Amino acid sequence: MSIRTALAEMSDVGEFETIAASVLMFADDRYETLLHTGVNPEEKPIADPIDGFARVSDSDSPHYVLFEFTTTKRSNLDSKWLTESTDPSDKGDLPKAIHEAEKIRSEAPEAQFTVVLVSNRAVKSDVVKDSHAMADENDVTLDIWNVHRLGHFLINSRDGQWLRSKHFDQPARRLSKPLLRELSAQSTDLYQERFHLELDAVSIERPEQTTLLEQTQSSSPDSYLLPIVGNSGYGKTVTCHQAMTAYLEDGGFALRLEPADIAENIELAQAIDSALNRLHPTLNDVAGQDAVQLASQDQPLMLIVDDLNRADNPSKLFERLQNWVGGADKISPGTTDDTDESDAATGLPVTIICPLWPRVWNRQQSPSSQNEFITPVELGGFSETRAAELIESYADRYDIDIGEDQARELATRVECDPHVVGLLGKLFATVDSVDDLPTTSRDVLARYEQYAYHMAAEETEYGLTEADYEFTVEEFSEVILEHREWEPTWRSVRSWLCEDDIDGIRGLTDRSQLLLLIEPAEKQVTFRHDRLREYLLSNCLLDAFEWSNTPTFVDDPHYASILGFAIATQRPNKSALTAVRQRCPLALFEAMREIGPTPASYQRQLREEINIWLEDNGGWNRVLPTEQQAAIETLLEADTPEVLKINETDIFHPQFALARLRNGDLTAGIQYLSVLGEPRVTSPKRDDAIEAVQDKYGSDAAETLIEIYPKLDEEHIQGWLRFAGFLEDPTLSSIIAGCWDAIDIDEQPQLLPAFVWAGVHCALPAQTDLVDDILTAWAALPEGSPPGEPSDDDSEDVTRRKVRSQVSFSLPAKRRTASIEYFKGAVDRFPKIEGALLEFLRGVPEFEAIEFLLRRYGEQDNGRHATHRFVQEWDSSSLRGQQLPSVVRQPLRDIWEAESESEDVRSIAFRLWVNNSTSDDLTALRDIKVNEPYWISAIATRLEHGDTTVFEEDGLELAHHHHLLNRVHNAWCSEAFNQVDQIIESHQVSTDTDLYHTLGKLLFRIPDADAERLLQKYWDRLSDQPTFVQAALYTATDQTKHLAKEAFNQSEEPSELCRHLTSRFGFGTAGRSELITADQLRALSPYLEYVDDLGTVRIVEKALALGMGDWAREIVKPHLGEQYRGRRFPSDEELMEQLTDRVDPSDENSHLHVRYWLERFDERQDSMAHAFDILEQWLERNRSIFRYQVVATALKERGSRSDIDILEPIPSTDDQYQRVYDDAAFGVRLRTLS
């Protein structure tokens, strides 16, 4: 039965009124406050003159809406609606509503009224005309909804389809806000089930949860990535789930993406679509784009990507996440009318939260540290207080007496480890006294393991003892390691284990304490938690060294971290360590990282075994390069003085120097900072190492630096000064002063940036004379090449500009206020470097600095560029911008509202304030009236926030402000449509070309139905305008595609209709390209011959990203120029030619470029299997050592274990081949189990 038929046959008046009222509330913003007065809570009719009542929100003058619903037959509608009678019971619905309106009007003469008549029947035209005549006569607006209009909404609109699914059991195909909210809740529940989170467990809210929520809400309009970095068991998943739940409760949307969603999709929208269709399979293929569009600047879409750590190649997946985030500078509300904004990149209102282990995150930091849209959130262990509170809560639950001091002691003994504290809490159920609890992390894990066996054995269904279950887990651990599958299918487990062990697996998964049975597609067996997996597998790995036939899996470098954990926690004897050194030496380094408070004697044993291994291999240089890198990266996280006694590298190795610095070797730190330590260069690993030094040694670090200074050679003075600046210790200022006096800066001006850094961060405010001398020397330098002329960067001469480019502009965190005062005075004393000195204050989150800068820039006649940069510094939506501190916003408002202030100062203050406004500031923005300064800027900002009351503003002429038209889509509503309709009606294309250009681009950003209506209505005047023809193709409805076809058929220059098509559609533009759909690409099919080469390339790229490879090959490829076909649709021969061109044997690092060749396969959605097939053929043609290295590099980057065979047979004539082979094999095995 059709929807319209179901409505027409509906005889239950109350049910019909409920459905129709829901339709109206979704269909028109004016009706969203509808109060149902004609139906009781049981959906039965009750007596009332009107069936519903609403007052339009935020209307300037009162605007009331009165509703009347009826299921009366079509033939009786005239009497039901129009009968006029003195008897209220006989009066028609419209006269009753008019009577109620007149009663209100007598009290509020300025009030406006709309009457909505709703019927589940078709309405005669005479009844419609007579109804409108009566409404006009009584000065009310009439809105009639019949069965066809109701049905159209329920069938075609996104909200209507959701209502249809609720009332007529017909599933929705279009995503709507209420459906997205339902799917968000469903995704959250599945997240909880997938990771078996205990909702009723004792828990505490982590402060990082608040950070995640605040970062998510402040990230829009661009997309941001928040890696939440913490060790396994530190509560990353729990914190993410809590944040997700809280975000939903606050009205936001949130979804969890599987790693497969990331791996199988090139674009973010497709990954979202994959997750949504898993939850709701009937959704159409643009659900991902719809989800992004349904999110808002004030409420971005939260995406949780968990668990990337378990993925086969987490680094590659994280790299894809990086590519999905970012955006472009938001257009300032003060932009002039001639600025073309609508083609600009806008970013997507999306925040991706990704839990990562530190070892995974550390491998990403180099590229990630340069990405302004990635903000890591560190999740450490509990504080002693929080851990103790949680332990006391568990004790209370199980009625165990425990004192505060006892709880603190117990928390300290288990190292305040969140996972261990949670397991300890469960063990309270097994004891009578706190004295019976285990007191070390390992003992807690061991006791919990035995507790799980005991609980499983109490179930008599399988007839197994605790010992049986323990044996089952040992066997299961062994086959997991042997077959290299963390989450094997039930089918695989059945084939690996005997029937008794299968019963043991069943018993353990029934209890869900050690093992779980999950069902993503096929049933899989997995460990209850990564920490339990690590603990149980580590036992198996260490035990395996004592078996008569040691299994080969102990050699696997992928298990080195697990074996290292076993060594660190179980401390096996020297013979075991020797065996590990011989079979899996990387595990020794992992043990060094995990060692914790192990006695120094055992740390020394580890270090001795490492040194023996190095000596046996002939030193670091003879270790396999990939193994060397992995070992040193692991040491970079180790906290033990034994690191300093590990044999040093033969040549300077930056990360090894940082590892030594982290553990107290400040000389190594000076060496590192001399070579790679420019403060202006972002380096998280450097900063982490220096922070570790400060945390461990406090003021002793500065004392050590003072002791080192007299022994310095000249080449390390710069590194020493940089180190001093990082420490920010005032006790170093006298040494810096002595160094300044000892050095002739005229002879060594290259040291000046380091002196500026050290002086500013150590000498202020105590030794201002020293800083004055340093700045005097800076100001005395020649200026250098001015902007627009050839750069002097390659010149050996040191200039003011060159120093400025090398200085890191920041102030010491602990003495910021005093430093601000110094620079406020220094600006006038050193006019030649005024701009640079002002940069020290830019970005300082203190009102004193912000106020000084805005007044300074407000006084400058030629400071427009500097002012713009300053304003952008405090605009979080701008590249490298940050959010204005909340305490600063009111003082800024006081400045821009003060008429006594200069216009320039007020203007800058307003821009700072308005760029940081939120929807909570709409009242203040609405208070700015048409004759006041900044009214247009306020209107622009209100549009950005989706404020539909803008269109009720008296004096607003959108046609005169194109930059406002570019924002109208953010607040699109029926009144916005009417105003745009009137603008097109009253302006001619021939005389208002620029206006029509802006209007045309607006159609790309409004709902398809509205764009279609406008295009149809005015096509006679628009059909020869390229922007509108392209808008018709972009809208891609049957009707608009027909209009476009007419335009092309009638055009004498059809190629002109496709000019700038790629920018109008948003190909390659952040925030817009992701929204292009398959239907829109198909709409372009008939006109590809008129699209330029670059446009055709963009269409191919987008088609491949959407999985439309066959369509692209069949339809688009013939229109590609020859120079582009080889890259987009290469033959195998062309792929080999491209690889040969990409790598150059004369460049010793050229083999690394193969990674870019591999990335092209991802872009084409071509398989890695095909890539390695090509590499194998390419190597067979010439097995030179260079090509061998190229293929080895590709294997380490993306190859599977089976792909290693490509390098065989190994030429026996040259040891170099064997070394390359061994390194490639090690790298693949370290990276992946598959």
Secondary structure, DSSP 8 states (H G I E B T S, - for coil): --HHHHHHT---HHHHHHHHHHHHHHH-GGGTT-EE-SB-TTS-B---SSSEEEE-TT-SS-EEEEEEEE---GGGHHHHHH---SSTTT--HHHHHHHHHHHHHHH-TT-EEEEEEEESS---HHHHHHHHHHHHHTT-EEEEE-HHHHHHHHHHSHHHHHHHHHHS----SS--HHHHHHHHHHHHHHHHHHTT--TTS-----HHHHHHHHHHHHSTTSBEEEEEE--TTSSHHHHHHHHHHHHHHTT-EEEEE-HHHHHT-SSHHHHHHHHHHHH-TT--TTHHHHHHHHS-SSS-EEEEETTGGGSS-HHHHHHHHHHH-B------TT--TT---TTS----SEEEEEEE-HHHHHTTHHHHTT-TTB--EE-----HHHHHHHHHHHHHHTT----HHHHHHHHHHTTT-HHHHHHHHHHGGG-SSGGGS--SHHHHHHHHHHHHHHHHHH-TTS---HHHHHHHHHHHHHHHHHHT-SS-BHHHHHHHS-HHHHHHHHHHHHHTSSEEEE-SSS-EEEESSHHHHHHHHHHHHHHHTTSSS--GGGG-GGGHHHHHHHHHHH---HHHHHHHHHH-THHHHHHHHH-TT--HHHHHHHHHHHHHHHHHTTSGGGS-HHHHHHHHHHHTT---GGGGGS---SS--HHHHHHHHHTT-HHHHHHHHHHH--TTS--HHHHHHHHHHHHHHTHHHHHHHHHHGGG--GGGHHHHHHHHHHHT-GGGHHHHHHHHHHS-TTT-GGGHHHHHHHHHHHTTTTTHHHHHHHHHHHHHS-----TTS---TTSS---HHHHHHH------GGGHHHHHHHHHHHHHH-GGGHHHHHHHHTT--SHHHHHHHHHHHHH-SS-HHHHHHHHHHT-TTSTT-----HHHHHHHHHHHH-TTS-HHHHHHHHHHHHHT--GGGHHHHHTS-TTSTTHHHHHHHHHHTT-GGGGG-TT--GGG-HHHHTTGGGG--HHHHHHHHHHHHH--TTT-HHHHHHHHHHGGGS-HHHHHHHHHHTHHHHTT-HHHHHHHHHH--HHHHHHHHHHHHH-S-GGGGGTTHHHHHTTT-TTTGGG--HHHHHHTGGGGGGS-HHHHHHHHHHHHHTT-HHHIIIIIGGGS-HHHHHHHS--HHHHHHHHHHH--TTSTTGGGGHHHHHHHHHHTT--HHHHHHHHHHHHHH---HHHHHHHHHHHHHH--GGGGGGG-S--TT-HHHHHHHHHHHHHHHHH---
